[in-house]
Amino acid sequence: MRKLYLAGLLFVVLSGGIGLNRSAPDLVPSLRYSHPTVRQVTAGGEAAGWFRAVRPFCNAVEVETRQQAMPPPAGPEGAAYGAACFALAGRIERARQLIQQLEGDERWRAAGVVFNVAHPVADEGDDRSAGPIMELVVEFWPNHYMALYHAGMARFGLGDAVQAGAYLTRFLENYDPDDGWTRSAEAALEDLRSR
């Protein structure tokens, strides 16, 4: 199973889904931006199947009891999907703990799985709900441009000018296309400067 996972990751890297930013100390991947909604990191197999089964229970009321009764599979993919479930339930600290237990590159990969699970929420316009999850992603994948964008817009919506400005500035440093994402971030930054 590990060979299949590594082969899939190699395919994604070679096809341009993930590029490596060699200036970063831990070789944290830098996303290519052919389209902002491209999926960057996926895990599959048993962990993805587990997540599909528990996804309806990834809420604040049921997440703890469900994960105790039906824990995620062992290994990095299980931890990644377990973290995603906790993150969806608003249990960001618990999600962080699961990711922190991983080592090296497994951490940003787990953050990528969390991003993939939460990104549809943010794309539907609910940046406030997705904001804390996106901040978690940025914690482990600091140059993840879409997580930076959504974290910044969430902070902007909450009136946190300092954090919004920091996230949106970093987004613009990591994302070059002149499109709606860029214009939205620039407009938010201009609004912050005019306050």
Secondary structure, DSSP 8 states (H G I E B T S, - for coil): -HHHHHHHHHHHHHTTSEEE-TTSTT--EEE--SSTT-------HHHHHHHHHHGGG-STTTHHHHHHHS---SSHHHHHHHHHHHHHTT-HHHHHHHHHTS-THHHHHHHHHHHHHHHHHHHTT-HHHHHHHHHHHHHHSTT-HHHHHHHHHHHHHTT-HHHHHHHHHHHHHH----SHHHHHHHHHHHHHHH-
